[in-house]
Amino acid sequence: QVQLVESGGGLVQTGGSLRLSCAASGSIFSIYELGWYRQAPGKQRELVATITTRGSTNYADSVKGRFTISRDNAKNAVYLQMNNLKPEDTAVYYCNANGVLSKATQTNYWGQGTQVTVSS
């Protein structure tokens, strides 16, 4: 069984910074893509950023230039550095692992979510 554990959320003022971390554990051989998604109250979950094993990244237009995703393949970990935060960034942030090769047949996993609140 693969588990994703996030950390680093919290309350910050507009213009502030936070760094989210997510570590995958279990009998993992490889993870093709790691990413961050977020869900604000009353809205659908949306992509924030993803990164592949080789480091190819994809960002939502709303976070380009402010957020940076990175990963440590040896640790099966992914990070999201969030700078110049805005109130509209307030949401629950979820870590996602896609294309997971492990002893299990499941290939897509989600973390439990971490709350990010940006005050104006």
matplotlib code that plots the C-alpha trace (Angstrom):
import matplotlib.pyplot as plt

x = [0.0, 1.3, 0.6, 1.2, 1.7, 1.6, 2.9, 3.6, 0.2, -0.9, -2.0, -0.1, -0.7, -1.0, 2.4, 3.8, 5.4, 4.8, 6.5, 4.5, 6.1, 4.7, 6.4, 5.3, 5.9, 5.3, 6.7, 7.4, 9.6, 9.0, 6.5, 6.1, 4.4, 4.0, 1.8, -0.2, -3.9, -6.1, -9.8, -11.4, -14.8, -17.6, -15.2, -13.8, -10.4, -7.9, -4.4, -1.7, 1.5, 3.0, 6.5, 7.6, 10.5, 12.7, 11.8, 9.3, 6.9, 3.4, 1.8, -1.7, -1.6, -2.8, 0.4, 3.1, 5.9, 4.9, 4.9, 7.8, 7.4, 10.4, 10.9, 13.5, 13.3, 15.4, 13.0, 9.8, 9.0, 7.6, 7.6, 5.8, 7.3, 4.6, 5.6, 3.6, 0.5, -2.9, -6.2, -7.4, -4.8, -6.7, -7.7, -7.0, -3.9, -3.6, -0.6, -1.0, 1.2, 0.4, 1.9, 3.0, 4.8, 4.6, 3.6, 0.0, -2.1, -3.3, -1.3, -2.8, -2.8, -3.9, -2.8, -5.1, -4.8, -3.3, -5.0, -3.5, -5.2, -4.0, -5.4, -5.9]
y = [0.0, 3.4, 6.4, 10.1, 12.4, 16.2, 18.9, 22.6, 24.2, 27.1, 30.6, 33.4, 37.0, 38.2, 38.4, 35.7, 32.4, 28.7, 25.5, 22.3, 18.9, 15.5, 12.1, 8.8, 5.7, 2.0, -0.6, 1.9, 1.1, 4.4, 7.3, 8.9, 12.1, 13.9, 16.9, 19.3, 20.1, 22.3, 22.7, 25.8, 25.8, 25.4, 24.8, 21.8, 20.4, 22.0, 21.4, 23.6, 22.0, 18.6, 17.3, 14.2, 11.9, 13.7, 17.1, 18.3, 20.7, 22.0, 24.9, 26.4, 29.9, 31.4, 30.3, 30.7, 32.9, 32.5, 28.8, 26.3, 22.6, 20.3, 16.6, 14.3, 11.0, 9.2, 10.1, 9.9, 13.4, 16.5, 20.1, 23.2, 26.6, 29.2, 32.8, 36.0, 34.3, 35.8, 35.3, 33.4, 30.8, 29.7, 26.1, 22.6, 21.4, 17.8, 15.8, 13.4, 10.5, 9.3, 6.4, 4.6, 1.4, -0.7, -4.1, -2.9, -2.7, 0.9, 3.5, 6.8, 8.0, 11.1, 12.6, 13.6, 17.3, 20.3, 23.6, 26.8, 30.1, 33.5, 36.5, 39.8]
z = [0.0, -1.0, 1.3, 0.7, 3.6, 3.2, 5.5, 5.5, 5.2, 7.4, 7.7, 6.0, 5.0, 1.5, -0.1, 2.2, 1.4, 2.3, 1.4, 1.1, 1.3, 0.4, 0.9, -0.6, 1.4, 0.7, -1.7, -4.4, -7.4, -9.3, -9.6, -13.0, -12.0, -8.8, -8.4, -6.3, -6.7, -4.7, -3.8, -2.5, -0.8, -3.3, -6.2, -8.0, -7.4, -9.8, -10.9, -9.4, -10.7, -11.7, -12.3, -14.0, -13.1, -15.6, -14.2, -16.8, -15.1, -15.8, -13.9, -13.8, -15.3, -12.0, -10.2, -12.9, -11.7, -8.1, -7.3, -7.9, -7.9, -7.3, -6.4, -4.9, -6.7, -4.1, -1.4, -3.5, -2.3, -4.0, -2.8, -3.7, -2.9, -2.9, -3.0, -3.2, -1.9, -2.6, -0.9, -3.9, -3.2, -0.1, -0.5, 0.7, -1.2, -2.2, -3.2, -6.1, -7.3, -10.8, -12.7, -9.5, -10.0, -6.8, -5.5, -5.6, -8.7, -8.0, -9.9, -8.7, -5.1, -3.2, 0.1, 2.8, 2.1, 3.9, 4.4, 3.1, 4.2, 2.9, 4.8, 3.1]

ax = plt.figure().add_subplot(projection="3d")
ax.plot(x, y, z, "-o")
ax.set_aspect("equal")
plt.show()
